[in-house]
Each structure stands twice: as C-alpha cells, then as structure tokens.
Amino acid sequence: MEINLKSLREQVYEYLKDQINKQNLKGGDYIDINALSNKLKISKTPLRDALLQLEMEGFVTIKPRKGILINELSLEEIKYFYEIIGALECSIIHKVCSHIDTNIIEKLKEFNTKMQKAIDDSDFDLYYKNNVDFHNTYLCLSKNHHALKIIDNLRQRLYDFPRKKYYLPEWEKRSIKEHDIFIDLLQNDCLKAALFIKDVHWSFDVQKEFIMEYYFK
C-alpha cells in the first residue's frame, strides 16, 4: 500500500498546478473556492493555503469579492523574468567558477548532446528535461538556495504552466549552439561565460523574435 505523506495543502497545491499545466484551468479563468472545495471534498483552509502559495509564486492573483484569477503571462512579465534569470545565473556562474572542473564541463557537453538528439527525434519533453539539467549542472554548485528557488520558479512560469504542445526547432537549435559557445567560454574565461549567459542566452532583446512567436502567435 502506498502511503501519501504529503500534507493536504501540498496535495491541493500540486493538484492545482497540474490543472493549470493541463490547461483545465487557463489564464484568465477564475477559481471558485466554494465550488472547488465541494468538488475536492475538503475544507477551505488547505485550499486557501495552497492558493496563497500559488499567489506568492505568481501563478494566481487573489481578488477580493471576485475569486482567484489564473494569471496569464504578459510580454512585460516575460521580459522581467528573462532579466532576473539572466542576472542570477550570471552572478552564480561568477561565484562558482573555481568549482567548475573538467567533470562539470563533460556533463554540460553530455546534456547538450542529449538535447540535440531529442530535437532530432522531435521529443521536446526530453529536450526540455536535458536543458534544465544542463543549467542545473552549474547552478547547483551554488549554496544560494534562495536564488536557485527564484530561478526554478520563473522557469516554471515561462515553460511549464502551461507546457506548450509545440516548440520552435530553430529556437531550440540556436539554444544548443549558445550552449556550445558558453562551454567554450567557460573553459577559457569564466567571467565572459557568465556575461554571455546574461547578455545573450537570457537576453530578452536577443531572444525576442522567438519569444513573440512562441508565446503570442
């Protein structure tokens, strides 16, 4: 028998994120707490707690006397998210330079190769997983768990909730090339590698053409 050790709040939180990811709850929709409480057969307390967490993470907005609004991604928000992720990754890379050895470099090359294979096989889910693993390879060298949590949350807002059913092969291929450049820079000049992540890979202006096509067409 499988025992679920998660609290009711955690279960409700994961349920709501899953519903958003599957687009059963879409951006612009409102959640009726009373109706959802009856549907899930739970009290409103764990539901409110889960919704408060989702609001802190930017997935919903609690509007008094109206309900709970599922947030949509605006162009302005995407721009800010790119700026924040770029700045944090740049800072982390700069601070963990001394810990980036040949083993880390080989892992980065391995994940980038797997990303290319996933694109060749039109497997975007696998591509995305390896892309996250690529970035986490150096990010996880940092002990700044607050920064890592912010990066993870913003990546989810950008790519996971909801997860798009399509992708842009040219964008993904360019991302792989940028990873190659980053790896080369990392082996020769860590500071330049850090700036490349901020000023190119996570630059809203550099990536804007693909951002517009992915999110707004």
N, C-alpha and C positions, 0 to 999 in steps of 0.2 A: 504494500500500500504506500503510495506517495504522499508524504506529509508536506503541506504547504506552510512554511514557517514565516512567510511574509505577513505583515500586518494588513488589516483590511484597507487602510489608507493606501498602502503600497500596491495592493491588488487593484484598487479602483483607479489609481494613478496610471498603472500600466494598461489597464483596460481602455481608459480614455485616450491615451497616446496611440494605442493600437487602432482605435476607431478613427482617429484623425489621420493616421498613416494610410489606412484603407479607404479614406475619404467617405466613410459613413458619416463622419462629422466634417463638414467642409468649411473653409474660410468664409466668414460672413454669416455662418449659421449661429443660432443661439441655442444654448443648452438650458432646458427647463429642469431645474433642480428637483422639483416635486415629481415630475414625470419620470426622471431618471432614477430617483430614489425608489419609486414604486416598481419600476422595471427591474432594477437590480435586487429589490427586496432587502434594502439596507437602510439604516438611518441616515439622516442628512449630515451628521457630524463627520464621518470618514470621507464623504463625498465633498464636503466643503474643504476639508483639509487637503484633499488631492487637488482640488481646483485652485486653492491658494498656491500650492507648489507649482502648478502649471502656469499660473499668472506670473509668479516670480521668474519663471524660465521663459516667459514671453509667448507662450502658446495660446493663452486666452486672456481676455480682459473682463474683469467683473464689473458689470454696470448695474448700479443700484436701481431697483424697480423695473429693470429691463431683462436681466438674466446674465448669462455667461456667453460672451461673444468669442467665437473661434477666430483667432487673428489670421489675417492674410499677410503675405509678405509684400511690402511695398518696395519700390525701387530705392527709395531713400534708406530703408532698413537694410537692404542688401548691401548698399554702399557702405554703411556704417559697420556691418558685420565683417566685410572684407577688410576694412581699415583696422578693426580690432584684432581679428585673427592674424593679419599680417604683422602688426606691431608686436603682438605677444609671441608669435613664432620667432620673429627676428630677435627679440630680446632673449628668448630661451636658447636659441642656437648660439648666440654670442656667449652666453654664460656657461654652456656645457661643452664648449669647443675642446677643452682638454680631455674630455671623456669620449670623444668621437675617434675611435681607433679603426683598424682595418676590419675588424669584425662587424662594426656598425656599417661601414662602407659596403661590405659584401652583402649584408642584409638589405640595404637600400637597393642595391643592384638587383638582388633576387626579387624583391617585391615589384620593382619596375618592370622586370622581365615578365612576371606573372600578370601584371596589368596589360602589357602588350598582348600576351596570349589570350587574356579574357576578351580584349577588343576584337582580336582575330576570330574568336568563337562567338562574338556578339553576346557575351554574357556580362551584362552591365552590373548585376548584383555582385559577381565575383570581382569585377574591375573595382567597384566601389570599396569592397572589403579590403582589397590589397592596397588601394590608395590610402585608406585610413591607417592600415598597418605601416605603410611607408612613412607617413608623417609621425606616427606614434613611436617609430623606432628611435628617433632623436628626441621627440618631445618627452618621452618617458624617462629620459636621463635627468630631467628636471625634478626637483623636490617641491617646486611651487605648485601644489595641488589646487590652489585657488585659480591660478592661470589655466591649468590643464582642464579644470571643470568648465571654465568660461568657453574655452576653445571647443570642447566637446559639445556643449550646449548649443553654441552658434552653428556648428557644423550640422547638428541635427535640424536646426531651424532652416538651414539652407537646403539640405539634401534629403532629409528623412521624413519630414512631416508636412505634407505627404511625400512619399517617394514617387518620383515621376515614373511613368510607364515607358518612357522613351529616353533616349540620350542623344548627344551630338557627337558622332565619331570624330569629327575634326577637332573638336574641343578636347576630347579625351586624348587624342594622339598628340596634340600640342602640349598637353599637360605632361605626358610621358617624356617628350623632348625637353621640357623645362626641368623635369626631374633629373635627366641626364646632365644637363648644364649645372644644376645645383650640386650633383655628386662630384663633378669635376672641380667646381669651385671649392667645395668642402675639403678636398684633398690638398688644395694649394693655398687658399686664403679664406679662412672661416668667416671673417667679417664680411667679405664680398658675398659669400654664400648666404649669410643672414640677410644682407640687404637685397639680394636677388629674390629671396622668398617674399619680402615685403613689397618691393618696388616692381616686381614682375608677376610672380606666381599668385600673390594675393592682392594684386593691384586691380581695383575696380575699373580704372580707366583702360588698362591693358586688356582686361577680360570682358569689357562692356559689350562688345559685339555679340559674344556668345551668351552672356548673361541675358541680354534682351531677347535673344532667340529662344533660350531655354525656358525663361520664366514668363514671357509676355507674348508669345505667339502661339 
